[in-house]
Amino acid sequence: MKRFSLLGIALLLITALNAQTGKTYSNPLDVQFGDPYILRTAGGQYFMYGTGAGAKDGFAAYSSDNLVDWKREGQVYFGNNKNGWGAHSYWAPEVYERNGKYYMFYSAHWKVNPDNEEENFKIGVAVADQPTGPFIDIQDKPIFDPGYPIIDANVLFAANGKTYLYYSRCCYKHPVESDVAKWARKKGWYQEIEESWVYGVELKTDFSGVIGEPVLLLRPPVKMNDPQAGWESLSVTSKEVNRRWTEGSFIFKEGDTYYMMYSANYFGGKNYAVGYATSKSPLGPFKKAANNPVLQKNTAKGGIVTGTGHNSITWSPDGKTMLCVYHGRTSKTGDERVVFIDKMKVSKGILTVEGPTTQKQPAP
C-alpha cells in the first residue's frame, strides 16, 4: 500500500511538471503577414501563406508542426513565372490540396489593362507539386472577368461534388446609395460612398473558369437602423474614408449550416473587424448574425490590438479545437500587420472567437 501511494504521488508530480513545462504561445506570432491562410496537409503539417513578409511580386510561406513555431520557407510564388502576371500587386493567397497537387488562388493587378484602371484586380490560380512551390499559373489569364475588379478568393469543395468560388467586388468605381451615404453627404464629408460586396459562383473542377453567373451574397447595410449598420459603417462614420467594405470572406460548413465569415471597414484602419452570416445553401441567401462583430479591436477594454480582420480557420493538431487565423496590429507593431491565432467555436448555431488575445496561453 505504501509503495502504491509513493507511485501515485510520483505520477502526480510528473503530471504537474508536464503541465508547467507544456508548450505555450502568445499573440501576435512572429510572422508579418496580412490576410493569413493556413493549409493543413494530409500529412498533418501546417503551411501559412499571406500578403507581404518580404515577398516581391509574389508570395512567401511558413511551415510548422504545431502552429506555434514557424519556419520561413522563402518565396514560393513569383509573378514572373512562365504564365505569370509580372510585376504587380499581389495579395490574399489561399492554397488547397487536391489530388496530390497544391493550388494557390490569389488576387493581383491584371497586366492587361487597356483602360488604364487604377484597380484592375482579378483572381488567378497557380499549381505546384508541393506546398512550398514553386507555384506556376495554370493559365496566362484570370479565372474570369465579371466586368469589375475582384479580390479575396475563397473556395468551397461541397459534399455534392461541386466547387464554389467566393470573392469580393472591389469598392473601386462602385458608388452605392444608402442611408449612410445620404448622412455623409449631408454632413459635407463625402459626395458618394463606394462599397465592396461578396459574391459566390460555381467553379469549374479544373479551376479554369466559372459556371453560370455570380450571385450577390453579402453587402453593407442599406438602412441606418439595420443592426449591422453601426459596426460595418465605422470607416465612414469615423471619417476615415468614403468606402464601406465587405471582403475577406471565408466559408465552412458545420452540421447542416454554412458559415461565411467576412471583414468590414477600412483594412488599413483600426476599425477593421470580422462578422459572419449563415445559410443552408452554398449560394445563400445568407443572414448576418445578431452577435456581430465576433472579432474587433480591444483597445476600449485596455488592450493593444486593432485592425483585426481577413481571417481563415484551421484546426489544432489533435483536431479538437477550431482556430481563427487573422491579422491585426498592436501598439508595438504599429502599421505592420502581424498574425494572430485564437480559439473559436460554433455552439448551437452561434459562432464566437476568443480574441484578440495577447497573453500567454497553452499551445493549440
C-alpha positions in Angstrom: 0.0 0.0 0.0 2.8 2.3 0.9 4.6 1.7 -2.5 1.3 2.4 -4.3 1.0 5.7 -2.6 4.5 6.7 -3.4 4.0 5.8 -7.0 0.8 7.8 -7.1 2.5 10.8 -5.7 5.3 10.5 -8.2 2.8 10.3 -11.1 1.0 13.4 -9.8 4.4 15.3 -9.6 5.3 14.3 -13.1 1.8 15.4 -14.4 2.2 18.7 -12.6 5.7 19.2 -14.0 4.5 18.5 -17.6 1.7 21.0 -17.1 4.2 23.6 -16.0 6.6 23.0 -18.9 3.9 22.4 -21.5 4.3 24.5 -24.7 2.7 27.9 -24.7 2.4 30.8 -27.1 1.2 34.3 -27.2 -0.1 36.6 -29.9 1.0 38.1 -32.2 3.1 35.4 -33.8 6.5 36.3 -35.3 5.0 36.3 -38.8 4.5 39.6 -40.6 1.6 38.6 -42.9 -1.6 40.3 -43.9 -4.5 38.1 -45.0 -3.1 34.9 -43.4 -4.3 31.5 -44.7 -3.2 28.2 -43.2 -3.2 24.9 -45.1 -3.0 21.7 -43.2 -1.7 19.0 -45.4 -2.9 15.4 -45.5 0.3 14.6 -43.6 -0.6 16.9 -40.8 1.9 19.7 -41.4 0.8 23.3 -41.5 1.8 25.9 -44.1 0.9 29.6 -43.9 0.6 31.9 -46.8 -0.3 35.6 -46.8 0.4 39.1 -48.1 3.8 40.7 -47.6 6.5 39.1 -45.5 9.1 40.5 -47.8 7.9 38.7 -50.9 8.5 40.7 -54.1 5.8 40.3 -56.8 4.6 37.1 -55.3 4.1 35.2 -52.0 6.2 33.7 -49.3 5.3 30.7 -47.0 6.0 29.5 -43.5 5.7 25.9 -42.2 5.0 24.5 -38.7 4.2 21.2 -37.0 2.5 22.8 -34.0 1.1 26.2 -35.1 3.5 27.9 -32.7 7.0 27.5 -34.1 7.1 28.8 -37.7 9.9 28.3 -40.2 10.2 30.6 -43.2 10.2 28.6 -46.4 11.1 31.6 -48.6 9.2 32.9 -51.6 7.0 30.1 -53.2 5.2 32.1 -56.0 6.9 34.5 -58.4 4.9 36.7 -60.7 7.4 36.3 -63.5 6.7 32.5 -63.9 6.0 31.4 -67.5 2.3 32.2 -67.2 2.6 34.8 -64.5 1.2 38.3 -64.3 4.6 40.1 -63.9 5.5 43.0 -61.6 2.2 43.9 -60.0 0.5 44.0 -56.6 -0.2 40.5 -55.1 -2.2 39.6 -52.0 -4.6 37.2 -50.2 -3.3 33.8 -51.4 -5.1 30.6 -50.3 -3.7 27.1 -51.1 -5.8 23.9 -51.4 -4.5 20.3 -51.7 -6.4 18.4 -54.4 -5.4 15.1 -56.0 -1.8 15.3 -55.0 -1.3 18.9 -56.2 -1.4 22.2 -54.5 -3.5 25.0 -55.9 -2.9 28.7 -55.0 -5.8 31.2 -55.6 -4.6 34.8 -55.3 -5.5 38.4 -56.1 -3.4 40.7 -58.3 -3.4 43.7 -60.6 -4.1 42.1 -64.0 -1.5 43.2 -66.6 -4.0 43.5 -69.4 -5.4 46.9 -68.7 -6.5 48.8 -71.9 -8.4 51.5 -70.0 -5.5 52.1 -67.5 -7.7 51.4 -64.5 -6.1 52.1 -61.1 -7.6 48.9 -59.6 -7.6 46.3 -62.4 -7.8 43.4 -59.9 -8.5 39.9 -60.9 -8.1 36.3 -59.4 -5.5 33.8 -60.7 -4.7 30.2 -59.9 -1.3 28.6 -59.8 -0.3 25.0 -59.1 2.7 23.2 -57.5 3.7 19.7 -56.7 4.5 20.6 -53.1 3.2 23.3 -50.6 6.5 25.1 -50.8 6.2 25.6 -54.6 7.3 26.7 -57.0 3.7 27.6 -58.0 3.1 28.1 -61.7 0.0 29.8 -63.1 -2.3 27.2 -64.7 -3.1 29.7 -67.5 -1.9 33.1 -68.6 -5.1 34.9 -67.6 -7.5 35.3 -64.7 -10.2 32.7 -63.8 -12.8 35.0 -65.2 -13.7 38.7 -65.7 -17.1 39.7 -64.3 -16.7 43.2 -65.6 -15.5 44.8 -62.4 -12.3 44.4 -60.2 -12.4 41.4 -57.8 -10.2 40.2 -54.9 -10.0 37.8 -51.9 -10.7 34.4 -53.4 -12.0 31.6 -51.1 -13.0 28.1 -52.3 -15.5 25.6 -51.1 -15.4 21.9 -52.1 -19.0 20.9 -51.4 -20.3 17.4 -50.5 -22.3 17.3 -53.7 -19.2 17.3 -55.7 -19.5 20.9 -56.8 -16.8 23.6 -56.3 -17.6 27.2 -55.4 -15.6 30.4 -55.7 -16.3 33.3 -53.3 -14.8 36.8 -53.9 -15.2 40.4 -53.2 -16.2 43.0 -55.7 -13.9 46.0 -55.1 -15.1 49.4 -53.9 -13.4 51.0 -56.9 -15.9 52.9 -59.1 -18.8 51.3 -57.2 -20.8 54.1 -55.5 -23.9 52.9 -53.7 -26.8 54.9 -52.3 -27.7 54.2 -48.7 -28.8 56.0 -45.5 -25.1 56.2 -44.6 -24.2 57.8 -48.0 -27.0 60.4 -47.5 -25.9 61.1 -44.0 -22.2 61.6 -45.1 -23.3 63.9 -47.9 -25.5 65.9 -45.6 -22.5 66.4 -43.3 -20.4 67.6 -46.2 -17.9 64.8 -45.7 -18.3 62.8 -48.9 -20.3 63.1 -52.1 -20.6 59.4 -52.5 -19.8 56.1 -50.7 -18.2 53.2 -52.6 -18.8 49.7 -51.4 -17.4 46.2 -51.9 -19.8 43.2 -52.0 -19.2 39.4 -51.6 -20.3 37.1 -54.4 -20.3 33.4 -55.0 -20.2 31.4 -58.2 -19.8 27.8 -59.2 -16.2 27.0 -60.3 -15.1 24.5 -62.9 -13.4 21.5 -61.4 -10.2 22.2 -63.2 -10.3 25.8 -62.0 -10.1 27.2 -65.5 -13.3 29.2 -65.3 -16.7 29.5 -63.7 -20.1 28.0 -64.4 -23.2 30.3 -64.5 -23.5 33.8 -63.2 -22.2 35.2 -59.8 -24.7 35.5 -57.0 -24.6 38.5 -54.6 -24.3 37.1 -51.1 -23.3 39.9 -48.7 -23.2 43.7 -48.8 -23.1 46.6 -46.3 -26.5 47.6 -44.8 -28.7 50.0 -46.7 -30.6 51.4 -43.8 -29.1 53.1 -40.7 -31.4 51.2 -38.4 -30.1 47.9 -39.6 -28.5 46.1 -36.6 -25.3 45.7 -38.6 -25.0 49.3 -39.8 -23.2 50.6 -36.7 -20.1 48.4 -36.8 -20.0 48.0 -40.6 -20.1 51.7 -41.3 -17.3 52.9 -39.0 -14.9 53.7 -41.8 -17.4 56.3 -42.9 -18.9 57.5 -39.6 -15.4 57.9 -38.1 -14.4 59.9 -41.3 -11.6 57.5 -42.3 -12.6 57.2 -45.9 -15.6 57.2 -48.3 -15.8 53.4 -48.6 -17.6 50.5 -46.9 -16.1 47.1 -47.3 -17.4 43.5 -47.3 -14.4 41.4 -48.1 -12.1 38.6 -47.0 -14.8 36.0 -46.9 -14.2 32.5 -45.6 -16.9 29.8 -45.8 -17.1 26.5 -43.9 -19.9 24.0 -43.1 -20.8 22.9 -39.6 -23.7 20.5 -39.3 -26.3 21.5 -42.0 -25.3 25.2 -41.9 -22.8 27.2 -44.0 -21.0 29.9 -42.1 -19.5 32.7 -44.0 -17.1 34.9 -42.1 -16.2 38.3 -43.6 -14.4 41.5 -42.8 -15.8 45.1 -42.8 -14.3 48.6 -42.6 -11.1 50.1 -43.9 -8.4 47.4 -44.0 -5.7 49.9 -43.1 -7.6 51.3 -40.1 -8.3 50.5 -36.5 -11.9 49.5 -37.1 -11.3 46.5 -39.3 -13.4 43.7 -37.8 -15.0 40.3 -38.5 -18.6 39.2 -38.7 -20.4 36.2 -40.1 -23.6 35.1 -41.8 -25.3 31.8 -42.2 -27.2 29.9 -44.9 -28.5 26.4 -45.7 -27.0 26.6 -49.2 -23.5 27.4 -50.6 -25.0 30.3 -52.6 -27.3 31.7 -50.0 -29.4 33.5 -49.1 -27.1 34.4 -46.1 -28.3 36.0 -42.9 -25.9 38.1 -40.9 -25.6 37.1 -37.2 -27.0 39.0 -34.3 -23.8 38.7 -32.3 -21.6 40.5 -34.9 -18.9 41.6 -34.8 -17.2 38.5 -33.4 -13.7 39.9 -33.7 -12.7 43.5 -33.3 -10.1 45.9 -31.6 -9.8 45.5 -27.9 -8.4 49.0 -27.0 -11.7 50.0 -25.4 -11.1 47.2 -22.9 -7.5 48.2 -22.2 -5.9 46.0 -24.9 -3.3 46.9 -27.5 -4.8 45.3 -30.6 -6.6 47.0 -33.6 -7.3 46.3 -37.2 -8.4 42.7 -36.7 -9.5 41.0 -39.9 -9.3 38.9 -43.1 -9.4 35.6 -41.3 -9.3 32.0 -42.2 -9.8 29.0 -39.9 -7.8 25.8 -39.1 -7.8 23.1 -36.5 -5.4 22.2 -33.7 -3.0 19.2 -34.3 -5.4 16.9 -32.3 -8.3 18.0 -34.5 -10.4 19.1 -31.5 -10.1 22.8 -31.4 -11.2 25.2 -34.2 -8.9 28.2 -34.6 -9.3 31.6 -36.1 -6.3 32.8 -38.0 -6.2 36.6 -38.8 -4.1 39.6 -39.0 -4.1 42.7 -36.7 -1.9 45.5 -35.4 -0.7 46.3 -32.0 0.7 49.4 -30.3 4.1 47.7 -30.6 4.0 46.7 -34.2 2.5 49.9 -35.5 1.2 49.8 -39.1 2.8 46.3 -39.6 0.2 43.6 -40.0 1.1 40.5 -37.9 -0.6 37.1 -37.4 -2.8 36.1 -34.6 -4.3 32.6 -33.8 -7.2 32.4 -31.3 -9.7 29.7 -30.4 -13.2 29.9 -31.9 -16.2 27.7 -31.7 -19.7 27.1 -33.0 -22.2 26.2 -30.3 -26.0 25.9 -31.0 -25.5 27.8 -34.3 -23.6 30.7 -32.7 -20.1 31.4 -33.7 -17.7 33.1 -31.3 -14.0 33.9 -31.4 -12.0 34.1 -28.1 -9.9 37.1 -29.2 -8.0 39.1 -29.8 -5.6 37.9 -27.2 -2.0 38.8 -26.3 -1.5 36.9 -23.0 0.5 33.7 -22.8 -1.7 30.6 -23.2 -1.4 26.9 -23.9 -0.5 26.0 -27.4 -3.3 24.8 -29.7 
